[in-house]
Amino acid sequence: MPETKDNRARSRDSVANTLIVSIVLSLVASVLVATAAISLKPIQERNEEQFRQKIILDVAGLYSPGADISELFSGIDTRMVDLASGEYTDAADAGEFDAIAAAKDPLTGINIPPADDIANIKQRARVAPVYLVLDGAEVTQVILPIYGSGLWSTMFGFLSLDPDGTTIRGLRFYEHAETPGLGDQIDRSDWRAQWVGKKVFADDDQPRVEVIRGFVDQNSVDAVYQVDGLSGATLTGRGVTKLVQYWTGPHGFGPYLAILRSEESADD
Ligand SMILES: Cc1cc2nc3c(=O)[nH]c(=O)nc-3n(C[C@H](O)[C@H](O)[C@H](O)COP(=O)(O)O)c2cc1C
């Protein structure tokens, strides 16, 4: 058959040609996506690290927009704590540490007995980082990573304490999916400001600080352990109470904080 324009067009539109073109295009697209993913990974990791550092600086009250985050963060010493003993440990590298992955791994995590799991997180790592804000050699704040269930989501944040291991310097969440206008009031700066100066502990090792329903009676002897409730978001507020109490309690950083408190009273 003589090769005509019509024949050439027909063979170009054949099923085989269409398949070859789609396969080649998919291959090229996959290679492009894979290359982009691999080359962007270090940038993504650097951004995540910067974000984490920014939040830690913010909860410590050290962040201001435009500040050099790496420079400011160099004044913070990151240490790993063995949660059971409360002692510092070198068993894990803080830079590489992933709390959720470590919690799920039977070698590095534990299952939390349901009766103790007030933050509703099921597992936790055996170790956790703490961030020590330094002024020269002196520790001025101790920042703990905390997380637990809200109404809809796991809420991740940081709690900053004075070196006395009980006076709160700041609370800040950086990841959650609570409802805008309701549960997300945990991000309101005026509500977060209420935490500053509150005490986690009374005279024993059981955390007392809590988000109450309604408004704190400033004349009450309990006011120092209480923060106003969030209107229409009691359940998220209760989640915050539980996760703060879990992480400062005997199954979280309690043993570590008890050491800080005993060192502080020995200094007095
Ligand atoms: C669509 C929808 C979203 C809600 N989101 C939240 C939330 O993020 N956090 C929360 O505590 N309550 C939320 N609530 C309200 C709770 O169901 C519950 O009524 C509330 O926590 C009770 O708080 P209150 O006693 O202060 O009203 C939501 C309700 C609806 C219908």
The ligand as an SDF file (V2000), in Angstrom:
LIG
                    3D

 31 33  0  0  0  0  0  0  0  0999 V2000
  -18.7780   20.7780   64.3200 C   0  0  0  0  0  0  0  0  0  0  0  0
  -18.3980   20.8470   65.7690 C   0  0  0  0  0  0  0  0  0  0  0  0
  -17.0760   21.0530   66.0910 C   0  0  0  0  0  0  0  0  0  0  0  0
  -16.6760   21.1120   67.4240 C   0  0  0  0  0  0  0  0  0  0  0  0
  -15.3580   21.2770   67.7150 N   0  0  0  0  0  0  0  0  0  0  0  0
  -14.9680   21.3010   68.9980 C   0  0  0  0  0  0  0  0  0  0  0  0
  -13.6030   21.4150   69.3380 C   0  0  0  0  0  0  0  0  0  0  0  0
  -12.6930   21.5490   68.5020 O   0  0  0  0  0  0  0  0  0  0  0  0
  -13.2800   21.3710   70.6580 N   0  0  0  0  0  0  0  0  0  0  0  0
  -14.2250   21.2280   71.6410 C   0  0  0  0  0  0  0  0  0  0  0  0
  -13.8580   21.1540   72.8110 O   0  0  0  0  0  0  0  0  0  0  0  0
  -15.5150   21.1660   71.3390 N   0  0  0  0  0  0  0  0  0  0  0  0
  -15.9310   21.1890   70.0560 C   0  0  0  0  0  0  0  0  0  0  0  0
  -17.2320   21.0970   69.7480 N   0  0  0  0  0  0  0  0  0  0  0  0
  -18.1950   21.1590   70.8510 C   0  0  0  0  0  0  0  0  0  0  0  0
  -18.2510   19.8740   71.6630 C   0  0  0  0  0  0  0  0  0  0  0  0
  -19.0130   18.9180   71.0140 O   0  0  0  0  0  0  0  0  0  0  0  0
  -18.8390   20.1810   73.0400 C   0  0  0  0  0  0  0  0  0  0  0  0
  -20.1480   20.6320   72.8880 O   0  0  0  0  0  0  0  0  0  0  0  0
  -18.0470   21.2590   73.7570 C   0  0  0  0  0  0  0  0  0  0  0  0
  -16.7130   20.8750   73.8950 O   0  0  0  0  0  0  0  0  0  0  0  0
  -18.6170   21.4940   75.1420 C   0  0  0  0  0  0  0  0  0  0  0  0
  -18.0200   22.6870   75.6010 O   0  0  0  0  0  0  0  0  0  0  0  0
  -18.8590   23.7810   76.4200 P   0  0  0  0  0  0  0  0  0  0  0  0
  -19.3680   23.0370   77.6190 O   0  0  0  0  0  0  0  0  0  0  0  0
  -17.8710   24.8530   76.7580 O   0  0  0  0  0  0  0  0  0  0  0  0
  -19.9390   24.2430   75.5100 O   0  0  0  0  0  0  0  0  0  0  0  0
  -17.6390   21.0070   68.4390 C   0  0  0  0  0  0  0  0  0  0  0  0
  -18.9830   20.8260   68.1100 C   0  0  0  0  0  0  0  0  0  0  0  0
  -19.3540   20.7530   66.7920 C   0  0  0  0  0  0  0  0  0  0  0  0
  -20.7970   20.5320   66.4590 C   0  0  0  0  0  0  0  0  0  0  0  0
  1  2  1  0
  2  3  1  0
  2 30  2  0
  3  4  2  0
  4  5  1  0
  4 28  1  0
  5  6  2  0
  6  7  1  0
  6 13  1  0
  7  8  2  0
  7  9  1  0
  9 10  1  0
 10 11  2  0
 10 12  1  0
 12 13  2  0
 13 14  1  0
 14 15  1  0
 14 28  1  0
 15 16  1  0
 16 17  1  0
 16 18  1  0
 18 19  1  0
 18 20  1  0
 20 21  1  0
 20 22  1  0
 22 23  1  0
 23 24  1  0
 24 25  2  0
 24 26  1  0
 24 27  1  0
 28 29  2  0
 29 30  1  0
 30 31  1  0
M  END
$$$$
